[in-house]
């Protein structure tokens, strides 16, 4: 192992020793009682299989056959999740072929951030993760199950499914992906049209045509945002079948992988002699593997929040210093939009996750001694699936990248580090992703232009008030203020300003997440403005220094003067009602800070 990877892993193990053991003790106690339907009364059990056919009822009366729970985030609003409509029948048929049963245990909410971007619904997005976790727990609460299949892909959905399932971590669990849509309009052209629209040079019809050619069919959006980061990280953790993440939907191979996932989770179940559950597989080493994969690929900054919450659900405590130290030594090995111009289909064609895993294992960046859903050892994931006739097979990953401009080797990476930095200073603590930011923009010093609402920026841009070197501060966007929405609506305007030759940056207590691009952005800054954080004391014209090279974020105002300033106030009442936002007030009020996972489930200071 690379010494820094090993050092960070050991630090996490020591930090988590008590909480991890508490978690494992709880899971072992639950495991000793399974299969839980054996403890159900006759009335309980009769309700549990009342809607089943007679053959399934006969199977479920006995405890020596597996019952697989399906928990799905299917809906028609998410292109990535629409293919899941047909998965339950495929899974039931595969389970029957193993002499077992599969029941649809429950559905979870699943919102599309692409639909809600810049809209009021985006203010529910972050908290949908913990809502999904609770929905997953409700689905599994019937105690009828020996194994779990999780059907989910996007943004907050995979983290929510994992957090919820880890409360049932004694059950073997496999995540079942559906795959990305085929490639559409090239990303460079999509970006060009968006910026032209922001400048008023093309109209809405042209913009809608471009967007529709980009997002055009069932399947995951093909840029490397949070959804595809989810898929890659989960595979590197050994919770998918090998090579399953980026196989397109509606293909024979996709269906074969779904059937195989069903068969495999049944083999892992206690009635079939299995001993390990999800909680055994999500351990400190697999969490570090996920962080390495995130950093190596320049993945979504959302996961500086979500993977902290996932880890905590398994009793593991990680923080941003762990990310930063890992990022300082792992190489950057992919160029997938927005970090490059090609998409995840090109990454998969180049060799994909199996090639990436083999390269990282050989270079000592990943732990091999982990438990996965296909057995011990991550080297099993250096294989790509395929069909020989109707038979699913796996072959070793390609020897060399088939698309070196998209996927490099560990020996010749695109950059020597992962491009994620932690920023500290008198403006608070945040993160920045610089993998898509040109080196000349890693350090910016400019006067602040302050907004309390992201919608104010558009008006300022159109009025020409931002045609200058400036650092835009968008505050009152944290979890407690308005649910910490993503602020991608700002990206085209800031990109235009940078293209005009101005030195610009963004500082916010909100999120930019998976599509963070070419403009330097200090995000997730806390303490948030609503909590009286330093951003609440910044004024227009204050000179801000955003220094990604040295990891600092500061305002150049006399310290005593800055400390004595009155904090700005913002009327946020309009953000707390309408579109269901009034139902989420208790989540906003009790959310922890971003480095603690922005969750209300745990007291992270305990």
ROFI-954530 format. One line per field, with one value per residue (C-alpha): y, x, z; residue number from 1; residue in one letter. Coordinates in pm, whole numbers, plus 50000, padded with zeros to 5 digits. Example, Ala and Ser with C-alpha at 12.3 -4.5 7.8 and 13.67 -1.06 7.14 Angstrom:
BEGIN
py 49550/49894;
px 51230/51367;
pz 50780/50714;
pos 1/2;
code A/S;
END
This chain:
BEGIN
py 50000/50357/50481/50778/50559/50324/50608/50764/50423/50349/50694/50631/50288/50438/50732/50499/50217/50270/50368/50092/49825/49951/49919/49569/49453/49570/49399/49075/49069/49112/48855/48595/48623/48594/48490/48720/48586/48281/48509/48638/48522/48335/48652/48853/48599/48563/48938/48928/48684/48735/48877/48607/48315/47977/47857/48160/48118/47759/47867/48144/47916/47755/47926/47738/47947/48310/48595/48890/49245/49485/49851/50070/50439/50385/50673/50818/51161/51039/50910/50705/50532/50481/50149/50011/49978/49632/49516/49362/49101/49012/48979/48769/48531/48500/48435/48164/48003/47974/47824/48150/48446/48818/49072/49441/49563/49934/50235/50546/50904/51003/51358/51473/51755/51832/51916/52117/52302/52667/52591/52575/52194/52194/52308/51961/51782/51739/51632/51384/51170/51114/51082/50801/50641/50642/50508/50224/50140/50134/49902/49658/49685/49395/49147/48916/48921/48734/48965/49303/49442/49822/49980/50336/50548/50925/51201/51163/50830/50586/50747/50733/50369/50278/50470/50304/49956/49985/49982/49630/49565/49199/49135/49074/49358/49432/49757/49704/49980/50049/50219/50546/50662/50655/50964/51266/51620/51665/51830/52109/52210/52193/52417/52662/52694/52747/53033/53190/53178/53341/53622/53658/53553/53256/53207/52956/52740/52687/52616/52363/52189/52154/52032/51780/51640/51603/51437/51232/50880/50640/50604/50808/51148/51083/51362/51273/51426/51285/51003/50850/50919/50711/50423/50424/50450/50173/49943/50017/49929/49588/49643/49600/49302/49366/49603/49659/50037/50171/49910/50081/50009/49799/49569/49191/49241/49479/49224/48942/49147/49212/48841/48760/49015/48845/48501/48625/48797/48473/48280/48530/48484/48290/48012/47944/47943/48307/48477/48834/49129/49483/49604/49363/49488/49860/49886/50138/50000/49997/50354/50463/50281/50485/50812/50721/50639/50972/51166/50974/51047/51405/51299/51492/51722/51617/51316/51528/51532/51206/50956/51105/51023/50674/50598/50720/50487/50202/50346/50494/50855/51040/51411/51650/51620/51254/51357/51625/51403/51127/51382/51503/51165/50991/51065/51212/50940/51043/51327/51292/51595/51843/51757/51682/51672/51303/51121/50803/50596/50690/50605/50261/50200/50301/50023/50160/50076/49732/49886/50170/49927/49708/50010/50144/49805/49749/50095/50045/50302/50062/49803/49457/49280/49373/49174/49221/49081/48833/48725/48835/49055/49360/49208/49030/49371/49404/49217/49334/49152/49030/48777/48463/48366/48396/48318/48598/48586/48806/48867/49052/49427/49553/49577/49939/50219/50219/50595/50751/51103/50988/50723/50718/50472/50514/50548/50835/51021/51351/51512/51394/51465/51436/51802/51836/52083/52186/52561/52718/53078/53367/53305/52953/52605/52465/52258/52329/52098/52219/51923/52125/52463/52593/52640/53016/53034/52836/53160/53459/53782/54024/54243/54072/54112/53981/53820/53667/53493/53312/53477/53820/53723/53702/54056/54186/54001/54140/54491/54463/54496/54186/54289/54315/54105/53985/53705/53641/53554/53376/53321/53198/52880/52635/52336/52532/52833/52678/52315/52381/52375/52320/52648/52533/52810/53039/52841/52983/53343/53296/53104/53391/53640/53426/53389/53767/53783/53870/53691/53553/53306/53188/53154/53001/52803/52621/52346/52326/51950/51709/51953/52192/52329/52573/52860/52826/52773/52752/52555/52397/52680/52664/52794/52894/53252/53172/53046/53374/53242/53485/53502/53698/53978/54016/54339/54445/54554/54351/54187/53808/53573/53226/53026/52664/52613/52681/52582/52918/53128/53470/53825/54103/54316/54412/54127/54336/54537/54222/54052/54357/54387/54312/54000/54049/53919/53769/53714/53346/53301/53273/52967/52787/52755/52628/52326/52115/52311/52373/51999/52003/52272/52028/51883/52228/52321/52003/51952/51910/52097/51969/51810/51606/51490/51761/51500/51499/51129/51140/51357/51376/51542/51246;
px 50000/50103/50217/49977/49679/49776/49830/49490/49323/49481/49383/49021/49029/49158/48918/48624/48718/48436/48158/48247/48245/47910/47771/47910/47778/47429/47445/47576/47290/47038/47214/47186/46806/46769/46585/46346/46027/46082/45997/45676/45341/45110/44908/45224/45344/45005/44994/45350/45276/44900/44946/45194/45102/45065/45412/45576/45362/45475/45839/45809/45651/45991/46312/46553/46486/46574/46330/46488/46369/46360/46385/46349/46368/46182/45988/45932/46073/46433/46567/46818/46544/46280/46440/46372/46004/46074/46338/46106/45969/46323/46432/46131/46192/46563/46477/46229/46503/46704/46408/46364/46127/46169/45921/45899/45952/45908/45973/46162/46121/46366/46384/46573/46812/46822/46449/46466/46794/46741/46381/46223/46224/46605/46578/46442/46720/46983/46727/46575/46882/46785/46420/46522/46722/46415/46199/46446/46429/46049/46063/46291/46115/45879/46152/46054/46385/46714/46880/46832/46859/46880/46762/46892/47150/47131/47256/47107/46942/47234/47362/47011/46963/47298/47237/46899/47026/47317/47062/46994/47363/47337/47157/47364/47294/47374/47311/47163/47242/47051/47327/47382/47189/47380/47589/47404/47508/47882/47937/48150/47863/47610/47832/47871/47495/47437/47685/47539/47196/47334/47469/47136/47285/47052/46693/46506/46418/46784/46871/46590/46691/47049/46943/46703/46979/47198/46937/46746/46651/46618/46940/47167/47287/47628/47836/48047/47829/47701/47497/47787/48023/47783/47806/48183/48232/47983/48157/48499/48350/48252/47877/47793/47874/48212/48193/47819/47810/47816/47644/47364/47000/46776/47054/47083/47396/47214/46936/47187/47366/47036/46956/47308/47285/46965/47125/47436/47255/47063/47391/47509/47197/47193/46963/47233/47514/47617/47771/47848/47613/47636/47780/48073/48154/48126/48432/48714/48915/48625/48539/48898/48879/48569/48741/49044/48816/48636/48961/49130/48836/48760/48416/48132/48206/47865/48050/48251/47912/47740/48020/48077/47711/47736/48048/47883/47588/47842/48007/48302/48409/48584/48644/48765/49126/49111/48992/49258/49546/49440/49395/49751/49896/49651/49690/49421/49346/49030/48911/48532/48308/48314/48681/48721/48503/48405/48142/48107/48034/48378/48525/48361/48482/48833/48847/48616/48607/48776/49085/49089/49069/49350/49576/49509/49555/49887/50007/49908/49629/49344/49303/49266/49187/48819/48497/48284/47954/48148/48396/48712/48954/48899/49106/48784/48666/48942/48713/48469/48138/48019/47791/47896/47570/47329/47592/47726/48103/48382/48720/49025/49030/49210/49589/49596/49343/49154/49106/49412/49267/48985/49144/49514/49741/49858/50213/50126/49832/49687/49793/49989/49705/49330/49241/49036/49150/49022/49013/49058/49075/48893/48595/48545/48615/48513/48625/48724/48759/49022/49045/48859/49008/49308/49618/49620/49283/49383/49469/49237/49231/48951/48678/48364/48023/47774/47434/47189/46995/47124/46856/47009/47319/47139/47007/47353/47509/47257/47308/47684/47764/47984/48201/48513/48749/48540/48470/48097/47974/47637/47543/47244/47256/47358/47162/46992/46911/46734/46843/47175/47064/47302/47384/47456/47229/47526/47776/47704/47719/48046/48188/48102/48275/48588/48583/48564/48900/48790/48932/48628/48553/48266/48243/47927/47785/47579/47675/47802/47859/47897/47918/48166/48354/48616/48546/48713/48443/48485/48178/48017/48170/48080/47986/47706/47584/47259/47462/47650/47942/48202/48032/47754/48004/48144/48056/48071/48424/48602/48904/48882/49172/49076/49400/49354/49728/49781/49434/49326/49010/49033/48904/49163/48998/49150/49073/48930/48715/48586/48504/48312/48097/47729/47625/47393/47040/46828/46454/46436/46064/45993/46220/46048/45699/45550/45644/45649/45932/45724/45738/46118/46165/46272/46537/46678/46688/46867/47110/47476/47743/47865/48181/47960/47742/47471/47253/47014/47065/47371/47540/47877/48042/47972;
pz 50000/49937/50281/50285/50195/50475/50723/50653/50678/51014/51140/51043/51210/51535/51525/51464/51699/51949/51707/51462/51734/51861/51510/51456/51793/51698/51359/51509/51759/51476/51259/51536/51518/51139/50932/51111/50959/51179/51474/51317/51447/51212/51166/51088/50837/50671/50614/50481/50200/50151/49800/49690/49467/49633/49534/49694/50006/50035/50001/50259/50519/50556/50664/50436/50123/50071/50043/49864/49937/49645/49744/49438/49357/49029/48878/48532/48621/48634/48305/48505/48703/48435/48326/48676/48582/48439/48685/48951/48709/48596/48958/49061/48771/48858/49224/49129/48923/49245/49434/49624/49636/49571/49703/49622/49976/49917/49701/49796/49672/49403/49272/48965/49042/48670/48679/49003/48930/49019/49126/49474/49465/49477/49837/49923/49740/50010/50269/50026/50104/50466/50367/50131/50411/50635/50350/50299/50669/50654/50352/50533/50869/50802/50896/50614/50428/50394/50141/49976/49624/49604/49280/49264/49084/49116/49343/49691/49613/49638/49961/50106/50009/50164/50487/50530/50442/50683/50965/50835/50772/50874/50541/50226/49986/49622/49440/49094/48842/48520/48321/48131/47827/47495/47423/47287/47195/47267/47604/47459/47231/47515/47726/47434/47384/47756/47767/47451/47613/47930/47709/47530/47194/47142/47252/47460/47159/47073/47435/47476/47153/47277/47621/47465/47248/47556/47780/47528/47642/47936/48132/48353/48228/48079/48235/48539/48807/49132/48975/48785/49075/49286/49042/49025/49402/49476/49229/49378/49718/49578/49613/49242/49029/48860/48565/48603/48651/48296/48080/47885/47975/47755/47639/47682/47892/48127/48182/48233/48501/48681/48683/48802/49085/49205/49196/49373/49659/49717/49734/49998/50211/50536/50403/50141/50396/50365/50668/50563/50533/50400/50731/50698/50348/50423/50647/50689/50398/50155/50255/50184/49850/49767/49855/49644/49349/49391/49390/49110/48882/48986/49102/49259/49551/49684/49817/50057/50231/50137/50195/50540/50617/50465/50665/50984/50922/50947/51258/51065/51115/50832/50773/50504/50618/50513/50167/50136/50244/50007/49727/49774/49672/49438/49067/48843/48587/48404/48185/48188/48143/48320/48380/48007/47699/47677/47883/48090/47781/47650/47991/47981/47625/47727/47987/48251/48617/48578/48416/48671/48963/48831/48777/49125/49291/49116/49218/49583/49594/49677/49951/49803/50133/50146/50134/49822/49699/49482/49747/49923/49732/49515/49233/49132/49008/48748/48510/48242/48187/47849/47683/47503/47339/47632/47896/48117/48145/48280/48118/48251/48196/47887/47912/47796/47794/47466/47491/47660/47641/47868/48092/48171/48345/48704/48573/48337/48496/48382/48710/49015/49260/49288/49259/49579/49841/50182/50234/50578/50685/50845/50613/50744/50615/50276/49981/49622/49323/49079/48841/48575/48672/48478/48700/48645/48822/49132/49313/49288/49485/49403/49555/49680/49522/49777/49719/49966/49688/49381/49164/49233/49037/48701/48732/48827/48533/48284/48420/48361/48730/48722/48427/48640/48846/49138/49379/49396/49744/49753/50117/50319/50109/50384/50516/50794/50577/50280/50253/50075/49710/49422/49250/48893/48766/48832/48625/48276/48398/48582/48286/48052/48280/48290/47911/47883/48055/48408/48707/48887/49162/49378/49755/49900/50189/49925/49683/49325/49338/49050/48765/48927/48632/48512/48753/49095/49357/49734/49835/50142/50348/50716/50969/50735/50723/50904/51202/51214/51011/50874/50532/50703/50778/50425/50245/49882/49797/50066/49906/49924/49863/49735/49725/49622/49602/49972/50092/50228/50211/50367/50360/50377/50643/50977/51214/51494/51255/51085/51415/51537/51226/51262/51078/50785/50817/50544/50530/50441/50503/50131/50121/50405/50259/49936/49725/50040/50200/50513/50586/50605/50869/51139/50908/50838/51205/51315/51025/51112/50918/50577/50717/50949/50660/50681/50851/51144/51224/51450/51707/51535/51831/52058;
pos 1/2/3/4/5/6/7/8/9/10/11/12/13/14/15/16/17/18/19/20/21/22/23/24/25/26/27/28/29/30/31/32/33/34/35/36/37/38/39/40/41/42/43/44/45/46/47/48/49/50/51/52/53/54/55/56/57/58/59/60/61/62/63/64/65/66/67/68/69/70/71/72/73/74/75/76/77/78/79/80/81/82/83/84/85/86/87/88/89/90/91/92/93/94/95/96/97/98/99/100/101/102/103/104/105/106/107/108/109/110/111/112/113/114/115/116/117/118/119/120/121/122/123/124/125/126/127/128/129/130/131/132/133/134/135/136/137/138/139/140/141/142/143/144/145/146/147/148/149/150/151/152/153/154/155/156/157/158/159/160/161/162/163/164/165/166/167/168/169/170/171/172/173/174/175/176/177/178/179/180/181/182/183/184/185/186/187/188/189/190/191/192/193/194/195/196/197/198/199/200/201/202/203/204/205/206/207/208/209/210/211/212/213/214/215/216/217/218/219/220/221/222/223/224/225/226/227/228/229/230/231/232/233/234/235/236/237/238/239/240/241/242/243/244/245/246/247/248/249/250/251/252/253/254/255/256/257/258/259/260/261/262/263/264/265/266/267/268/269/270/271/272/273/274/275/276/277/278/279/280/281/282/283/284/285/286/287/288/289/290/291/292/293/294/295/296/297/298/299/300/301/302/303/304/305/306/307/308/309/310/311/312/313/314/315/316/317/318/319/320/321/322/323/324/325/326/327/328/329/330/331/332/333/334/335/336/337/338/339/340/341/342/343/344/345/346/347/348/349/350/351/352/353/354/355/356/357/358/359/360/361/362/363/364/365/366/367/368/369/370/371/372/373/374/375/376/377/378/379/380/381/382/383/384/385/386/387/388/389/390/391/392/393/394/395/396/397/398/399/400/401/402/403/404/405/406/407/408/409/410/411/412/413/414/415/416/417/418/419/420/421/422/423/424/425/426/427/428/429/430/431/432/433/434/435/436/437/438/439/440/441/442/443/444/445/446/447/448/449/450/451/452/453/454/455/456/457/458/459/460/461/462/463/464/465/466/467/468/469/470/471/472/473/474/475/476/477/478/479/480/481/482/483/484/485/486/487/488/489/490/491/492/493/494/495/496/497/498/499/500/501/502/503/504/505/506/507/508/509/510/511/512/513/514/515/516/517/518/519/520/521/522/523/524/525/526/527/528/529/530/531/532/533/534/535/536/537/538/539/540/541/542/543/544/545/546/547/548/549/550/551/552/553/554/555/556/557/558/559/560/561/562/563/564/565/566/567/568/569/570/571/572/573/574/575/576/577/578/579/580/581/582/583/584/585/586/587/588/589/590/591/592/593/594/595/596/597/598/599/600/601/602/603/604/605/606;
code X/X/X/X/X/X/X/X/X/X/X/X/X/X/X/X/X/X/X/X/X/X/X/X/X/X/X/X/X/X/X/X/X/X/X/X/X/X/X/X/X/X/X/X/X/X/X/X/X/X/X/X/X/X/X/X/X/X/X/X/X/X/X/X/X/X/X/X/X/X/X/X/X/X/X/X/X/X/X/X/X/X/X/X/X/X/X/X/X/X/X/X/X/X/X/X/X/X/X/X/X/X/X/X/X/X/X/X/X/X/X/X/X/X/X/X/X/X/X/X/X/X/X/X/X/X/X/X/X/X/X/X/X/X/X/X/X/X/X/X/X/X/X/X/X/X/X/X/X/X/X/X/X/X/X/X/X/X/X/X/X/X/X/X/X/X/X/X/X/X/X/X/X/X/X/X/X/X/X/X/X/X/X/X/X/X/X/X/X/X/X/X/X/X/X/X/X/X/X/X/X/X/X/X/X/X/X/X/X/X/X/X/X/X/X/X/X/X/X/X/X/X/X/X/X/X/X/X/X/X/X/X/X/X/X/X/X/X/X/X/X/X/X/X/X/X/X/X/X/X/X/X/X/X/X/X/X/X/X/X/X/X/X/X/X/X/X/X/X/X/X/X/X/X/X/X/X/X/X/X/X/X/X/X/X/X/X/X/X/X/X/X/X/X/X/X/X/X/X/X/X/X/X/X/X/X/X/X/X/X/X/X/X/X/X/X/X/X/X/X/X/X/X/X/X/X/X/X/X/X/X/X/X/X/X/X/X/X/X/X/X/X/X/X/X/X/X/X/X/X/X/X/X/X/X/X/X/X/X/X/X/X/X/X/X/X/X/X/X/X/X/X/X/X/X/X/X/X/X/X/X/X/X/X/X/X/X/X/X/X/X/X/X/X/X/X/X/X/X/X/X/X/X/X/X/X/X/X/X/X/X/X/X/X/X/X/X/X/X/X/X/X/X/X/X/X/X/X/X/X/X/X/X/X/X/X/X/X/X/X/X/X/X/X/X/X/X/X/X/X/X/X/X/X/X/X/X/X/X/X/X/X/X/X/X/X/X/X/X/X/X/X/X/X/X/X/X/X/X/X/X/X/X/X/X/X/X/X/X/X/X/X/X/X/X/X/X/X/X/X/X/X/X/X/X/X/X/X/X/X/X/X/X/X/X/X/X/X/X/X/X/X/X/X/X/X/X/X/X/X/X/X/X/X/X/X/X/X/X/X/X/X/X/X/X/X/X/X/X/X/X/X/X/X/X/X/X/X/X/X/X/X/X/X/X/X/X/X/X/X/X/X/X/X/X/X/X/X/X/X/X/X/X/X/X/X/X/X/X/X/X/X/X/X/X/X/X/X/X/X/X/X/X/X/X/X;
END
